[in-house]
Amino acid sequence: MSRNRGFMSDALKYEIARELGVDDIVRTEGWGGVSSRDCGNIVRTAIEIAERSLAENK
């Protein structure tokens, strides 16, 4: 069974990781080294960006 592609682009994930200061962890350990809390913050930030984008398009 193949794995579904994520909704966020890799570029967006790396950009948000950089903003949150966890890009060093991603670079050295990969995404598996990022804590659950930081992953949650990445998702929260991505949702905020998407909501802002939708609001601007209205």
Residue pairs with C-beta under 8 A, 6 or more apart in sequence:
8 46
12 46
12 49
13 31
13 42
13 46
14 23
14 26
16 42
16 45
16 46
16 49
17 23
17 25
17 26
17 34
17 42
19 45
20 38
20 41
20 42
20 45
22 34
22 38
22 42
25 33
25 34
25 38
26 33
26 34
31 39
34 42
